[in-house]
């Protein structure tokens, strides 16, 4: 396949992730309206628990989807999982009670979780050699791009039309992208040329055991930080007495910075390596969150700190996943990405609930920021261990 058509496949996979990103992150933009929904009686704690359900679905979906990616094919899983999260996103707009919204978000999460390992594996196998960090960055930029779209639409729609149209728009976007993918997306030639279909236990063979465990731990902490901030930033800034328009602006800044900076860090990763740059990104994230918690009277500085959070948190996640894609053979690639991403979803499951618990305990919004700053710092430590493990393996191979 030509270089141009290779990047076309990457672009098609990225559009799928944009749809997934919108449907995933839109909940955070809707939280203030959901908390005020008449007759629902939601609290910050219960809203956080509902928010966690989509990540529980993604955990299961990522593990199943990753395995199916290596047994049934990349294209098949990308399209089937998109159908799943599209249907249940439409259903969210029709929810008449909190338990219904939670159930529909859980079911949508199954598709959202499955689409990531399949899309990443397919795009990786059509991308030029040595460009895995850039390929992963392009795809994963779809998540904050989707989140940015949700924030922008929220500014225009939420004040006058409420939260239900936001889910309808997300479903419509997914339908359009599904039609395009069905018509244009090819199957991976590397997958078609691989006859062996190993068991999932191959991830825990002597060659991969330590690496698989460390990748899972790093993903848990990265996703805990990233989705914790995406879910709670708007509400936390409202708790700190910023108006809704400013709080949504902070969320938009977080996601725009995540997109723009991730390409800069991907370029740096090509020179310095994905794992070392992931450590740098996690440290920057922790510093940005601590700075936001301490506070400043300068709006420009506050926006810069929030941009630093978005840039570091999303790039750390991207670079860890890029390292996963490069660390396993074709026959295990989808399973490995699904494992790391799926285990990471346990952090994403905990993130909304964790923020709700801290607020419900009366510790205040700054305590939530300190909590996620600590998880980012722990992620930096785990990835530092991965750097050491990778260097020792290179020395052994030499």
C-alpha positions in Angstrom: 0.0 0.0 0.0 1.3 3.5 -0.9 2.3 6.0 1.8 -0.6 8.2 0.9 -3.2 5.4 1.2 -1.5 4.3 4.4 -2.1 7.6 6.0 -5.7 7.6 4.7 -6.3 4.4 6.7 -4.8 6.1 9.8 -7.1 9.1 9.1 -10.2 6.9 8.8 -9.3 5.2 12.1 -8.8 8.6 13.7 -12.3 9.7 12.7 -13.8 6.7 14.5 -11.9 7.7 17.6 -13.2 11.3 17.3 -16.7 9.9 17.5 -15.8 7.7 20.4 -14.1 10.7 22.1 -17.2 12.9 21.8 -19.5 10.2 23.1 -17.2 9.5 26.0 -16.2 13.0 27.2 -19.6 14.7 26.6 -20.7 13.4 30.1 -18.3 15.8 31.8 -19.7 18.8 30.0 -23.2 17.7 30.9 -22.6 17.2 34.6 -23.8 20.7 35.8 -27.1 20.2 33.9 -27.5 16.6 35.0 -27.1 17.7 38.7 -29.9 20.2 38.2 -32.2 17.8 36.3 -35.7 18.0 37.9 -36.8 14.9 39.7 -33.5 13.0 39.4 -31.9 14.1 42.7 -28.3 13.6 41.6 -25.5 14.5 44.0 -21.9 14.9 43.0 -21.2 11.4 44.4 -24.0 9.7 42.5 -23.2 11.6 39.3 -19.6 10.4 39.6 -20.7 6.8 40.1 -22.9 7.0 36.9 -19.9 8.5 35.1 -17.8 5.6 36.2 -20.1 3.1 34.5 -19.0 3.9 31.0 -15.4 3.2 32.0 -16.4 -0.2 33.5 -18.0 -1.0 30.1 -14.8 0.1 28.4 -12.7 -2.1 30.6 -14.7 -5.2 29.6 -15.0 -4.0 26.0 -11.2 -3.3 25.6 -10.3 -6.8 26.9 -12.8 -8.5 24.7 -12.2 -6.2 21.7 -8.4 -6.6 21.9 -8.7 -10.4 21.8 -11.3 -10.4 19.0 -8.9 -8.0 17.1 -6.3 -10.8 17.0 -8.8 -13.6 16.2 -11.6 -12.0 14.0 -9.8 -9.1 12.3 -9.1 -5.4 12.9 -11.7 -4.0 10.5 -14.5 -6.2 11.7 -14.0 -5.2 15.3 -13.7 -1.4 14.5 -17.0 -1.4 12.7 -18.9 -3.7 15.1 -17.8 -1.7 18.1 -18.8 1.6 16.5 -22.3 0.2 15.9 -22.5 -0.7 19.6 -21.6 2.7 21.1 -23.6 4.6 18.5 -26.8 2.7 19.3 -26.5 3.2 23.1 -25.4 6.8 22.8 -28.7 7.5 21.0 -30.4 5.6 23.9 -28.8 8.0 26.5 -30.8 10.9 25.0 -34.0 9.0 25.9 -33.1 8.1 29.5 -35.9 9.0 31.9 -34.1 8.2 35.2 -30.5 8.1 36.5 -30.4 4.3 36.5 -31.3 4.2 32.8 -28.6 6.7 31.9 -26.1 4.7 33.8 -27.1 1.4 32.1 -27.0 3.0 28.6 -23.6 4.5 29.3 -22.3 1.1 30.5 -23.5 -0.5 27.3 -22.1 2.2 25.1 -18.8 1.7 27.0 -18.5 -1.8 25.7 -18.2 -0.5 22.1 -16.0 2.5 23.1 -13.6 0.1 24.8 -13.5 -2.4 21.9 -12.9 0.2 19.2 -9.6 1.5 20.6 -7.3 -1.6 20.4 -8.8 -2.6 17.0 -8.3 0.9 15.5 -4.8 1.3 17.0 -3.7 -2.1 15.7 -5.1 -1.5 12.2 -3.6 2.0 12.0 -0.2 0.8 13.3 -0.1 -1.9 10.7 -0.7 0.6 7.8 1.7 3.3 9.1 5.2 3.8 7.9 8.0 2.1 9.9 9.2 4.1 12.9 6.1 6.3 13.0 4.1 4.4 15.7 4.2 7.4 18.2 2.9 9.7 15.5 0.2 7.2 14.4 -1.0 6.6 18.0 -1.0 10.4 18.6 -3.1 11.0 15.5 -5.7 8.4 16.6 -5.7 9.4 20.3 -6.0 13.0 19.3 -9.6 12.0 18.4 -10.5 11.7 22.1 -9.7 15.3 23.1 -11.0 16.5 19.7 -14.2 14.9 20.4 -14.2 16.4 23.9 -13.4 19.8 22.5 -16.4 19.5 20.2 -18.6 18.5 23.1 -17.4 21.6 25.0 -18.0 23.9 22.1 -21.5 22.5 21.4 -22.2 22.7 25.1 -21.6 26.4 25.1 -24.2 26.8 22.4 -26.7 24.1 23.3 -26.8 23.5 27.0 -28.0 26.9 28.3 -31.2 26.8 26.1 -31.8 23.2 25.0 -30.5 21.1 27.8 -28.4 17.9 27.8 -30.4 15.5 25.6 -29.6 17.0 22.2 -25.9 16.5 23.0 -26.3 12.8 23.0 -28.4 12.9 19.8 -25.6 14.9 18.0 -23.0 12.4 19.2 -25.0 9.5 17.8 -25.5 11.3 14.5 -21.8 12.0 14.1 -21.1 8.3 14.8 -23.5 7.1 12.1 -21.8 9.3 9.5 -18.4 8.0 10.4 -19.6 4.4 10.5 -20.9 4.7 6.9 -17.6 6.1 5.8 -15.6 3.4 7.5 -17.8 0.6 6.1 -17.2 1.9 2.6 -13.5 2.7 2.8 -11.7 0.9 5.6 -9.6 -2.1 4.6 -8.5 -5.1 6.6 -4.9 -5.3 7.9 -2.6 -7.3 5.5 -0.3 -8.1 8.3 -3.3 -9.7 10.2 -4.4 -11.6 7.1 -0.8 -12.9 6.7 -0.5 -14.2 10.2 -1.9 -17.7 10.6 -1.1 -18.2 14.3 -3.7 -17.1 16.9 -2.0 -17.5 20.3 -3.8 -17.6 23.6 -4.1 -14.5 25.8 -1.8 -16.3 28.3 1.1 -15.6 25.9 1.1 -12.0 27.3 2.3 -13.5 30.6 5.0 -15.8 29.2 8.5 -15.3 30.6 9.3 -12.9 27.7 6.5 -10.5 28.4 5.3 -11.0 32.0 7.1 -8.0 33.7 6.4 -5.7 30.7 2.7 -6.6 30.6 2.3 -5.9 34.3 4.1 -2.6 34.1 2.2 -1.4 31.0 -1.1 -2.2 32.8 -0.1 -0.3 35.9 1.1 2.7 33.9 -2.2 2.7 31.9 -4.2 2.6 35.1 -2.5 5.7 36.5 -2.5 7.6 33.3 -6.2 7.0 32.6 -7.1 7.7 36.2 -5.5 11.1 35.9 -6.7 12.0 32.4 -10.3 11.0 32.8 -10.4 12.3 36.3 -9.5 15.7 35.1 -11.8 15.5 32.0 -14.8 14.4 34.1 -14.4 16.8 37.0 -12.6 19.9 35.7 -15.8 21.8 34.8 -17.5 21.0 38.1 -14.4 21.7 40.2 -14.0 25.1 38.6 -17.7 25.8 39.3 -17.1 24.8 42.9 -14.3 27.4 43.0 -16.9 30.0 41.9 -16.0 30.3 38.3 -19.1 30.9 36.0 -20.3 28.0 33.8 -19.0 29.7 30.6 -15.5 30.0 32.2 -15.6 26.4 33.5 -16.4 25.1 30.0 -13.6 27.2 28.6 -11.2 25.5 31.0 -12.4 22.1 29.8 -12.0 23.2 26.2 -8.4 24.5 26.9 -7.5 21.1 28.5 -8.6 19.2 25.4 -7.2 21.6 22.8 -3.8 21.6 24.5 -3.9 17.8 24.6 -4.3 17.7 20.9 -1.7 20.3 19.9 1.0 19.3 22.3 0.7 15.6 21.7 2.1 16.0 18.2 5.1 17.9 19.6 5.8 15.1 22.2 5.3 12.5 19.4 8.1 14.2 17.4 10.3 14.3 20.5 9.6 10.6 21.1 11.0 9.7 17.7 14.3 11.1 18.8 14.4 10.3 22.5 12.1 7.3 22.7 8.4 6.9 23.7 9.0 5.7 27.3 11.4 8.5 28.4 9.1 11.1 26.9 6.1 9.5 28.7 8.0 10.1 32.0 8.5 13.8 31.2 4.8 14.1 30.2 3.6 12.5 33.5 5.8 14.9 35.5 4.5 17.9 33.6 0.9 16.8 34.3 1.5 16.5 38.0 3.1 19.9 38.1 0.2 21.5 36.2 -2.4 19.9 38.5 -0.5 21.0 41.7 -0.3 24.5 40.3 -4.0 24.6 39.5 -4.8 23.5 43.0 -2.6 26.1 44.6 -4.4 28.7 42.5 -3.5 32.1 40.9 -5.2 35.4 40.4 -4.0 35.5 36.8 -6.5 34.0 34.3 -3.7 33.7 31.7 -1.5 31.7 34.1 -4.4 29.5 35.1 -5.2 28.7 31.5 -1.5 27.9 31.0 -1.6 25.5 33.9 -4.7 23.7 32.6 -3.1 23.6 29.1 -0.1 21.9 30.7 -2.3 19.3 32.3 -4.0 18.5 29.0 -0.7 18.4 27.1 1.1 16.2 29.6 -1.7 13.8 30.6 -2.9 13.0 27.1 0.7 12.6 25.7 1.7 10.3 28.6 -1.2 8.1 27.7 -0.4 8.1 24.0 3.3 7.4 24.4 2.7 4.4 26.7 0.2 2.9 24.2 2.7 3.5 21.4 5.3 1.6 23.3 2.8 -1.2 23.8 2.2 -1.4 20.1 5.9 -1.6 19.4 6.7 -4.1 22.1 4.7 -7.1 21.0 4.6 -9.1 17.7 1.7 -8.8 15.2 0.0 -12.0 16.5 -0.3 -10.5 20.0 -0.6 -6.8 19.2 -4.3 -6.3 19.5 -4.4 -8.5 22.6 -1.6 -6.5 24.2 -3.2 -3.1 23.4 -6.5 -4.4 24.7 -4.8 -5.6 27.9 -3.0 -2.4 28.7 -6.0 -0.2 27.6 -8.5 -2.5 29.4 -6.6 -2.6 32.6 -6.2 1.1 32.3 -10.0 1.5 32.2 -10.1 0.4 35.9 -8.4 3.7 36.6 -11.0 5.4 34.3 -13.8 3.6 36.2 -12.4 4.9 39.5 -11.7 8.5 38.3 -15.3 9.9 38.3 -16.2 8.1 41.5 -13.0 9.2 43.2 -13.6 12.8 42.6 -17.2 12.5 43.8 -16.0 10.7 47.0 -13.5 13.4 47.8 -16.1 16.2 47.3 -18.7 14.3 49.3 -16.2 13.9 52.2 -16.2 17.7 52.4 -12.5 17.9 51.5 -13.2 20.5 48.8 -12.2 20.8 45.2 -8.5 21.5 45.8 -8.3 18.0 47.4 -9.5 16.5 44.2 -6.7 18.3 42.3 -4.1 17.1 44.8 -5.4 13.5 44.4 -5.0 13.5 40.6 -1.6 15.2 40.8 -0.4 12.3 43.0 -1.7 9.7 40.5 0.2 11.5 37.7 3.4 11.4 39.8 3.0 7.7 40.5 2.6 7.2 36.7 5.9 8.8 36.1 7.6 6.4 38.6 6.1 3.3 36.9 7.1 4.4 33.4 10.6 5.2 34.7 10.8 1.5 35.7 9.6 0.6 32.1 12.5 2.7 30.7 15.0 0.7 32.8 13.4 -2.6 31.8 13.5 -1.7 28.1 17.2 -0.7 28.3 18.2 -3.9 30.1 16.3 -6.0 27.4 18.2 -4.1 24.7 21.5 -4.9 26.5 20.6 -8.6 26.7 19.7 -8.7 23.0 23.0 -7.0 22.0 
